[in-house]
Structure formats: C-alpha cells, structure tokens
C-alpha cells in the first residue's frame, strides 16, 4: 500500500508518494525521500507499514534534534503513528498517510468527506474526531473549544472523567483555568484529580500513562489515587507554538476499567487539536490588536535594500506585536541588540522598559543576583535589598544577549521563570510575579551545545518559540552607504560638529571592499573613528585608520589595533601581542613624561589606579621594583 509523504521545510511545501515496504526520510542521497534540514547529513526517519496497513515510524539514533509526534518524542524502535499526525523533525514538518490502491495498482487518496464509501473500516470514534475538528476550527470562544474537546475525550475513549488545568494567562478572557467533565448526571461538576500525575507532567513536560493504577509501583502509592478509587489515568501536556498552555488529565474510577494505549493516542490527538486551536487563536488575537497604521511605521533598523534582509524584516514585523519568546541568531556584531530593541519598540510593550543583559559580561557567581535580585544580608556584601533585571523589565522586554554563555544551573532557573512567570530573589522564600517578554540572542551553535550537554534542551526549545536569523554585513553590502550615513550622524552629534561629515568616493569604494569580520559593530567603530580623525572634514581613506595598514588586506582588524595613536611601536612587525606590548610601553613612557615623573598624575593620565600603573611600569622595565 503506497504512502503519501507531505513535507514542509525551508525549501517550501511538497508531496510525494512512495510505494515500498519501508523507506527512509533524511538528508543523505541514500534516503528515498529528501528533506531540507540545515546542518544535517543523516537518515532521520524510517517509515514502514505493518500487516494491518498502519504506518509505523522510528527515528535514527544520535540525531542532534528530536523527532516529535502527538505522543512525544519518536524513539529508535518502531511505533504506530496516529493517522494524519504532524511530525516535527527539527525545523521540518512531515505528514504521512497510507493510501488506498485501485485495481490497476494506481494510488488513490481516500476522500475524507466520503470515507465510508471508500470501503475503509470506520470506528465509532471517527465521527467524534471529525466533529471536534470542525468545532475547534470554527469556534471563536476558547471556553467552547475546551468544552468540545472534553466532550470528545469522553465520547472517544473509556475515560469516566476528564479535567483540564490551564496555566494563568493561557488566553481565556474570563481568567478561568480549571475545567471538568464527567459521564452521566455529574456533568461539569468539579472532582478531585491525581495531583501527582498532573504535577509530573507539568514539571517534565512529558506524557504520563498509568494503564492499571493498582499494579503501578509509583501511582499505587499516591493518596489521591487510593482516595478517589482511580483505576487508570492519563495526563498530557498542552503546548502550542512552543508555549506550555496547561495539562489535560483523564481517568477511570470504575473497578477494573482501563485506559488503553489506543485511548492514549486518541486523547493525545484531541489534545493536539485543542492546543493548536488555542495557540493559533491567541496568535491571531495578538496580531489583530495592533494599532491602526502601525505597519506603516518604518523603524530605522528595518530599512534595508539587501535581499538577504527581506526575511528578517518580515519576521520582525510579524513577531513584534506578539508576546512570544524570540531567539535572535547571527554573527557577533551583526546587530542583534538593535533588532531586539526594534521588536520592543514595535510591540504593545513599547511604553515599558527595555532591559538588555549581556550574559557573557556578568560573572557567573553574580548572575543570579543580577537577574532575580536579592534580599538584604543574603550574602556577603548584600547591604540592601535589590530588584533584579527581571523585575526591572516588568511590563516590558528583557533581552538576554549571549544566552549560550549562561551556566547550566542558571539555565534551569531561567526555564522555571519562563514557565511560571515568577522569580525568587536570592535569600528569599517569596515568589515575585513578573510580566516580562523574553528576547534572547546568541552567535553560538546551540544545537551542538545541546548535543554536548552544554545547553539545556528544554530551554533551547522554550527560547526558540520563534527565531530570526540576522545576515552578516558581507551579505548586505547594499546597505553599507545607509549604515555609514547613520553612523556619521551619530558622530556629528557626539563630537558636536556643525555638519555631518561626508565620505570621499574612494573611501566608500574602500569600505565596500573590506570583509568586515566584525560586521556592523566594526563598521560603526571605523566610521566614528574616521570622523574624529577627519575633524569634521571629508573622510578619506587615510582617516579610516590612524596608521596605514600593510597592502594585501592582512586582516581587517589591523586598522583598529595598529591604528592606535599610542605612538612609537612598530605596528607593522611582530605578533599582535608584541605590538600591543610595544604600544603600551610607549603610552607609559609618554604619560610619565607628561606628569614629570609624578606617578599619581601619570596614572590618572593613563586611566588606571596608581598601584596598577606602578605595576605596569615595573613590568615594562621603566621603574625599579624597589622604588616608591
């Protein structure tokens, strides 16, 4: 029986039919079906049909990303998949469907609107699933969506009771978070659930299935299981667009009643439908709340003539009005903080604070206090209570730059904040609620770091709800003149010049030829330094660096370091370390001369404390170690 394979990846959407007993989906030429997954060269998913014509799948071991289905991650052993379930293989989406074959052997796709006429066996749950799908597609009221889903669980499975616990702020306008449904006259009357099962799902984010509670060594000890007479139970996480929305719970309270693996699949399918409906509704509602004319406003950071920036700009416009977490990725100096600021200024939080935090610049032992705050006396030096960056950003946006440099134990605490939206200051027992949107950025390969266990996988997926890739400057040379013009205006204001400096034609040509390893940050420093050297006049090539670089482009950073005005060292020879030491020695000699040998005044000219200055003089051989 042929299998229809539908794929959506960065190359677009397409479908193909495979008529084979088993086949592979992956990125290598040996795979029968190719999928476009960046930075991957492997077989990803093996597909086959069992004797009953049910599609079975298994994932290749050792992949750098999980393959997910409705019931969780796909393992290395074959498992049956739910008909029509959407698989996530890294950034790609795959849907598999077994097709009926006519007498000529030509595949014919089943028409779902007339499935019975196709001769396929149809269980009583089919009408329930189709009905709930229609309800969730058309309903506007989230409470009615939830009611339809809970009714479907009772109709399609052997469950006696079903319960939904939503996270606070999951999208219900009336603030309700708990929903109950029971068979018979009890209806929507509240009942006690196994809080242990619900908590295990909330903490681990995985499905919990207890087929026979009396035989389960863990569940049989739960007080709630014994008290309620629960014979079988299921609990699943409700997630959409990377956000945890809540937990759906179903159980049996009849003696000997069991929720089977098939019941688990049906509950998982309904849960997926409900999560998608709630998540999409929340996203659409956020987008339509944008102020009239907001799209017409062009933030300066989104002005570009480079084709490489088109996707980045569209994503910023789309994601900015939402409250979803966004991961910004790009090389060092490519403007991640600028784009983060633009997202904040184009969002509904623009009246709130924008708080940038460089995770690589704060010592690990201070990071927790800086982010979450601390109580007075919580540690040595904590002379007073301090609010952390999360509380500072309350009502606004917190930008976590270089998130890849964050310590593992702190990553776990960041994950907790993202889930609960509360922080616990160091030395405190109270939990402080915060209303903060998180933007994160990195230039590192987080996928490799996850595989090497240097970055938490759960935090990676939580941060990567939405993703924006920033192109390097070498891929957007069309914007070089525009960027130079902006940086020259900044230099005019900072230097107090009457007119904005201009670039000579040969200077612009020279800038276009440079490789810009430091990207926009390097360009900014180069332009501002040149404006200073040109003293308000036309900027020529000689002004780009304080001393000329060797021909042949021997390193773009040469002009930044060798162009230092410190003086007499030979900037064209020796290693970088030797050149820097020579320049520092020259600066020490010059400041000592200008201060007439007074170490205190010389240290002030050099810009360091007197003790540090004296140590540098001794190390450079300019002062006897025994001198006062």
N, C-alpha and C positions, 0 to 999 in steps of 0.2 A: 504494500500500500504506500503510495507516494506521500511525502511530507512537504507541506508548504512552509517555506522559511521567509519571514519578513524581517528586514534589518533596517535599523535607523542608526547611523553613526555620523561622523563629521563629513563623510563623503555624500550624505543625503539618505534618502529612503529608497528601498528597492525590495523586490521579492523574487524568489526562485523556487523551483520545485525539484526535489531530489528523490529519485526512485532507487533506493538502495536499502539493504538490510541495516546498515549502520554507516555513519559518516561523521566527519569532524568539521567543526566550525572554528576558524582561527585565522592567524595572520601569515602562516607559512604556505609555500606553494603546494605542500603535500595535503593541505586541507581542501576538501571538496567545496566548501563554502567559505569565501573570504570576508573578513570583517575588518574595518579600518579602526584599529586601536593604536594610538601613538605610543612609541617607545616599547612596543611589544613584538616579539618574534617567537611565537609559540602556538601550539594547538591549545584551544581554550575549552571547547565543549564537544563532547561526543554524544551523538543522538542515535537512538535506535527504536524500533517498535517491538513490543512484546507479542506473545502469541495471541493476545486478545485485541491487538491493534492499538494499544495505549502507548503514547510517546513516553520514552524513558530517557533520562539525561544524566550525565556525570561530568564533573569539571576535572580538568587536568591538574594534578597536584603541583604545588610550587608556584602558582601564579602570583604576580605582585599585587593583584586586586581580587576581591571576592566576586563570585558569580551568585547573584541573588534571585530568588523566586518568591512566591507568595508565602511559603512556609519558612523562609530563612535562607541561609547560605546553601548552595549546592555543593555536596561533598564529592569525593573521588569514587564513591560507589553509585551504581545506577539507582535512580529513584524515579517514580512516576510523577509526571507533572500535571498540573491542573489544565484542562483544555482552555486555551486562549490566554493563559497567564503570560505576562510580560516579564522576560528575563533581563536583568541588568548585568552585562559583562564589562566591568569598568565603565567607560563613558558610552558604550554602545548598548542598544536595546535590541532584543531578539524575541520574536514571537514564532512559535511552532504550531502547526496544525496538521493532523492526519487528514488526507483527502480520500474521498470515495473514488473508485475506478469504474468506468463503464465497461461494457462487454468488449470494446475494442482495446481495452487497456489504456485509454487516454484519461488522464486525471480529470476529475470533475469536482470542483469545490462545492461543498454542501451549502445550500441556501438556508440560512438560519430562520428565515421567515416562514419556511415550509419544511422544517426539519423532519417531520413525521412522514411526509410523502417520499422522502429520500430513503426510507427503509431503515434508518438508524434506530437502535433501541433508545428509548427516551424514558428516564426515570421520573418519578413524581416531583423530584426536586427541580426539574428543568424549568417548569412554568414559574416556580418560585424565584429562581435566579433571574430569568428574563424579566419578571415583573419588578423585582427590586432594582435591576439595572435601569429599567425605564423610569422608575420613581426617582432614583438618585440623579439621573440625567436631567430630569425636568423640574425637580423641586427647588424652590428658592429658599425655603425656611430650613435652616440646619436642624432644628428640633424635629421637623417632619422627616428629614433624611434619616436621622438616628432612629426614629420610631419604625420606619420602613425596614431598616437593616436589622433591628432587634426582632421584629416580627418574622423576618426571613430566616433568621437563625433557628427560631422555634419551629418553623414550618419545614425546614430542610434537614434538620438533624434530630437526634434523640434527646436533646437538651430539655430539661424541665424549667430552667431559669437562665436568664441572660442579663448581664449587667455591663454598663459602660461607664468608666471613670475618666473624664476629660481633664486635661491639665488646665489650670487657670489661664484665661486668655486664649483659649483654643478657637475662638471665633463665634461663640454664642452671644447674641446681644443681651440676653436677659441674665447672663452670668451663671447659668446652670452648669453643673459639672457632673452630676450623677443621674443615670437613667436606669430603670429596672423594668423587666418584663418577665412574667411567669405564665405558665399554662393555666387554663381554667379560669375560675372566677377571681383569682388573686390579681390578674391583670398587671397593672403597673405599680402594685403595692411594693414598697421597699422591702428588702430582705438582707440578711447578713451574708456576706461572701467570705471566701477564704482569703483574708487579707495577706497571708503569707505568699500565696500564689501570685496575687496582684503585685506585691512588693518585689518579688523575684523578677517579674517581667519588667517592672519599672526600672529596676537597678541594672539588669543585664541587657535589656532590650531584645530578648530572645523569647521564642515560643516555649510555653510550659504545657505539657500534656500528661495528665495522670489518668490512664485508662481505668485502672482499678485502684481506688484510693486505699482500700484495706490491705492490699498487697504491696503498696509502695512504702519502702523503709523510711522515707522522709515525710511524705504527706500524711501518712497514717498517724504521725505524732502531733500533727497540728491540732490545736484545741478547736479551731473553727471547723475543721473537717469533722471531728467527732461530735461537736455540739450541734451542727446543722444536719448531720447524717448524710454528708456528701459521699456519694459512691464513685463519682468520676468527675473530672474537671479539665477545663481548657482555659488558658489565658494567653492573649496575643498582644503585642504592641501595635498601636495605631499610629502610623507615621506617613507623612506626605511631604514631598519637596525637601527632604532632609530634616524636617521638624518632627519632634515627638508630640503627638496630639493627645495620647492617653492609652488606656488599656481596656480591651474588650474581654469579658470573662463569661464563661458558660459552664453549667454543671448539671449533674443529675442528683436527685435526692430520693429516688425510688430504690428500694432494695434490689441489688443485682444489676441495676441499669448501668450501661457502659457507653462512653463516647469513643467511637472507633477512630482509626486513622482516616477513614473516609469522612467522618464527621469533622475531624480536624481540618481536612482540606476544604470542606465546604465553608466552615467558619472563617478560615483564612481567606478564601475567595471573597466572601461578603465583607470582611474587614478591609481588604484591599480596595474594593469598590467604594466603601464608605470613606476611607481615608483620602482617596483621590478626589471624591466629590467635595469633601470639606476643605481639603487643601487648595483645590482649584477655585472654589468659591471665595476663599479668603484672599487668594492672589488677585482674582478679578476685582473683588471689592476694594482692595487696596489701590489698584491701578485706576479705577474709575473715580476714586476720591481726589485725584489730582486737581489742582486749581485750574480753572479755565486759562488758557494761554500760557501755561507753564512750559509746555513743549517748545513754544516759540523762543523761549529764552535760551540763548547760547552761552553756556559757561565757557570762559576763555580756554579752559583745559580741554574742551571738546572740539575746539576749532582745529581742523586738520584737512590738508589736501592729499594726504597719503592714503592710498588704497589699503595699506596694512592696518590703518587705524579704524576702518569702517566698522568692523565687527565690534571692536572695543567700545566705540561711541554708542552704537545701538544698544549694547548690553548695559552700559551705564544709564542710558535714558530709561530702559525697561526696568532695571533693578532698583534704581534710586528711590522711587516712591514707595517701595515695599519695606517691610521690616526684617526681611530675611538676611541671614549672615552671608557675607560675600568674601570670597578668597581672591585676593589680587596677586597675580604671579607675573614675574618679569625679572630681567637682569637688574643688578644693582645700578641705581641712578636713572632708571627708566621712568620715574615719576609716579611711583605707587602711592606715595602720600598725597600728591597733588590730586590724583584721581579719587582717592578716598575722601579728600576734602570736597571735591565736586559732587560725589554721591551724597554727602551730608547736606550740602547746600541746595541740592535739588530734591531733598526729601521733605517729608512733613515734620521732621525733627530739626529743620534748619534754624529755628529760633532757640534751640537748645545748644548746649556746649559740644564742641568737637575736641576730644582729648586724645592726642597721639601719644603712644607709648612705644619706645624702642626697646624691645625685649633683649636685644644684644648689648645694650649700653648700661643696663642696670645689673649690678652684682646679684648672683643667684640668691644669696642669703638675705637680700633686701627686697627682692621682687615681690614676695607675698605681702609684705607690709605696704609696699608702694601700690599694689593693685587693690588689696582688700581693706587697707587701713589697719590701725592697731589701737589698743587701749593703753591708757597711761600706766606705765610700770610693767607692760607686757614683756619687755626685755631691757637689757642694759642700754641706757640712752633714750628710752621712750619716756620723755619728760612730760608729755601731754598726749591726749587723745588726738588721733589724726584720721581724717577720712581718706580713703584710698581713691585711686583713679576711677574705679567703677562707680563710686558714689559721686565723684566729681562730674562724671558724664551722665548722671541721672537725667532722663528726659532728652538726651541727645545721643551722640555716637562715640564709641570708644574704638580707636584704631590701634590694633596690636601689630606693630611692624616687626619684621624678622621673627615671626612666630616659631620658626624652625629652631631657633636658639633657646627656646624655653625648656627648662629642666622637666624631666618626666613626672616627678611628683607634683609639680605645679600644674602640668597639663591636666592631671586628674581633677584638680580643683577648678580649673577653668571649665572643664567639661561639666562639672556639677553646677557652676554658675549658669552656663548656657541652658541646662535642663530646668533648674529651679528658679532662675532669675532672683536669687538671693545670694548675699555674701556674708561671710563670718569674719569679722576683723580679728587679727592676731591677738590672742589673750582674752577673747570674748566668747560667751556662750550663746549670745543672741544672734539671730539671723536677720540681716537687714535687706529688705526688698529693694531691688533696683530695676528701673525701666531704661534699659540700655540696648542700643543696636550695636552689634559687633561687626567690625570690618577687620580682616586680617590680611597680612601680606608676607610674602617670602620670595627669595630668589633661589631657594634650595629645592632639591628633588625630594619632595615629601613622600612620594611613592617608594623610593628606595629607602628612605629613612624608616618608613613603616615596616618594610620587609626586614630591615636590620634591627628592628625594635628600638629605634632611637626616637620614634614619634608614635604616639598612641593612634591606633587605627580608628577607634571610636571617635576621637577628637578630630581626626582627619576628615571623616565623613560629616561630622557635625559642622565643621568650619566650611566645608565645600558644598554647602547647600546650593550656592550659585558661585560661578567662577568667571573671572575676567582675566584675559591674558594681555599684557602690555607689550607691544613690539619694541625692540631696541631702536635707538636713534639711527643706526645704519640702514634700517628698513623703512625709515620715514624721512629721507633726505629732502623730500618736497616741503617739509615743514621747517627746514633749517632757518630760512630767512625770517619767517614769522616768529620763531623762538628767539632768534637774535634780537629782533625788534623789541620784544617784551623785556629781555634782559638788559638791553640798553636803556629802556625807560626806567627800570629799577635802578640802574647805575646812576642815571641822571638825578633821581630823587635822593639817593643815598649820598651822592657826592656833592649835592647842592649846585649842580650845573644849570645854566640858564636854558640851554638847548640840548636836545637828545643827540648824543654822538652818532656819527654815521660810519658805515663800513666802506672802505675803498673796494673797488671791483675786484682787484687782485686778492684782497683779504677774504672776500666771500668765496672766491674760487678756491683759495687755500683751505678754508673751513670745509668746503664740500668734499675735499679730497681726504680729509683726516678720517681715521677709523672710529674714533670716539668709543673707546673701550669703556669709558666711564659714563657714556650715554648723556642724558640731558643735564645731569649734575655737573659733569666735566665741561660741557658747553657753557653752562651758566658761569662757572668759576673763570673760565677762559675769557669770556666776553667782559665780565666785570673787571677782571684784572687788566685787560687791554684798555678799557675805558679810563681806568685810573692812570695808566702809563701815557695815554694819549692826551691827558689833561684837557679833555673836552673837545679836542680836535678830531679830524678824520682818522679813523683807526686803520693803520697799515699793518702789513704782515709782521713787521718788526715789533709791533706793540703786543702781539699775541703772547710772546714770551719775553722775559726780561733779558735773556741772553739767547743767541741763536742756537738752534739745535743742529746736530750733525745731519748732513744730507742723507737721503735714503729712508727717512721715516723710522729711525731707530727707536721706536717706542713712543706712543702718543703721550705718555705721562712725563716724558723727558722735559717738556716745556714747563710743566708745573713745578717739578723739583729743581731742575737745572736753572730755571728762570728766577730762582730766589735772589733777591738783591743783597744777599749777605756778603758777597764780595769776592775774596781773593782766591778761593779754592778753584782748582782746575775742574770745571763742570763737565769736561768732555772726556775724561780718562778715569780709569779705576772703576771699582764696583760702586753700586749705589750707596752701600754702607760707607765706603771710604769717602765718597763725595759729600755725603751728609755730615760725616765727622769733620771734614775739612771746612765746610761751611759753618758748622757750629763753632769751631775753633776761631775762625775769622770773626764771628759775631762776639765771642767772648773777648777777644783782643780789642775790638772796636769799642765795646761798651766800657771796658776797663779804662781805655784811653780817654773816652769822653768824660768819665767820672773822676779822672785824675787819681786813679788808684783807690778810690773810696768804694769798698765792697758793697756797702748798703745802697749807695746811689747806683752803682753799676748793676746790682741785682734788680733794682727797680726798672732800669732801662731794659734789661734783658727780659723782664716779665716773670721772674720766679722768686721764691723766698731766698733770703741771704744764705741760709745753710745749703740749699740746693745749688745756688750759684757757686759757692765756695767749693763744693764737691766737684762740680764740672771743671772749675779752674785747675784743681789738683789732678783730676783725671787727664786733662789736656796737657799737663806739664807746665802750666802757666803760673803755678803757685806752689810753694813748698808746703808739704803736708803739715809741718810744724808751725807754720805761720798763723798768726791770729787774724 
